[in-house]
């Protein structure tokens, strides 16, 4: 047993940098879409520190740690897909509200609901653009 271990040990030591290098390359690739999140949190953290907002600093540090530990390309894409789905639901709801206002014939309500629908459609477009950009970076 000692003899086998002694003969394998040098090979294991030589292989370690290769294995860890490959793992680091995979980790860098996996985390590539998370970099924007990290940078945004770091920017907010610097601002909170400048203004002495300790409560915000603690929260941002915790958020940064969570992103660094748990963020993956797939989770970023999934979050963006959920944003698109929620925006689509919002657009449908706003369309229904506008349709009802049109049936009732109240001009102020029609205008108000039209504006809300336009805002929801704009938000949907923004979320779709963000999702497409993330998917293209993948």
N, C-alpha and C positions, 0 to 999 in steps of 0.2 A: 504494500500500500504506500509506504513512504517513498519507495522507488518510483512508482507511477506518478505520485504527486510532484516529486522533484523534477521529473522529466516534463511534466505538463506546465509547471509553474512558470518557466521562462516564456513559453508560448502565450500563456495567459497575460503575463505582464506586457509582452509586446503587442498583444491584440487589444489591450484596454484603450489606448488612445484612439485606435480606429473605431472601436465600438462607441465610445463616448463622443467622438467627433460626428459619427453618423446620427446619434441621438440628438446632438445639438443642432445639426442641420435640419432634422425633422422638426424639432421644437421651433426653430426659427421660421420654417415654412408654415407650420400650423398657426403660429402666432402673428403671421404677417397682417391679417385683416384686423387684428386687435390693436395694432400700433396706433391707429387714429384715436381709439378710445383712451389709450394710455396717455397720449400727447394732450388730449383735451382735458383729462383729469389733472395732469401735471400743470397745465396752464392755469386752471382754476385754483389749484393748490397754491401756486406762486402768488396769485392775487389775494387769496384768503390769508396767506402768511403776511403779505405786505400790509393788509388792513388789520392784522391782529385778531382775526376772527377764529379763535381757538376751536369753537364748536364745529365750524365748517371744516377746519383743517383736519380735525379728528375724523370726521365723516368721509372726507375726500381721501385720506390716507387708507382708511378701511376699504373704500371703494376701489382704490388703485390696487391694493393688495388682492382683492377678489378678482379683478380683471387679470392681473398678472398670474394668478393661480388657476383660474377656471376658464378663461376666455379661449375659444378655439375658432377657427374659420367657420366651422359648421354652426356654432352658436351665434356668431355674428350674422350669418346668412339667415338662420332661423328667426332671429329677432327682427330682421328687416322684412322677412316674409310675413311675420305677424303684424308688423306696422302696416303693410300693404293691405292685409286682410281686414284689419280694424278700420282703415280708411275707406275701404270699399263698403263696409257696413254703414259707416257714417254717411257716405254719399247716397246709398239707398234710402236711409232714413230721411235725409234732407230732401230727396226727390219725392218721397211720400208726403212729407209736410208741405212741399210746394204744390203738389197735386191737390191736396185737400184745400189749401188756401185758394187755388184757382177755381175749384168747384164752388167755394163759398163766395168768391167774387170780391173779396176785400183787398183793395189795391195796396194798402199799407202792408198787410200780411204777405201778399204776393211779393212785393219788393223785398221785404225783410227775409223771407224764405229763399228768394232767388240769390240774395247776397250770401246767405249761409251756405247754400248749395255751391256757389262759386268758390267759396273758401274751402269747402270740403273737397271739391274736385282739385283745387290747387294743391292741397295737402297730399291727396292721393298721388298726383303727378310727381311731387317731390319724393315721396316714399318709393314710388316705382323707379324713379331715376337713381335713387340711392341703392336700391336692390340691384339694379342692372350694373351699376358701377362696381359694387362689391363682387358680383358674380364674374365680371370681366377681369378682376384682379386675381381671382382664384387660380 
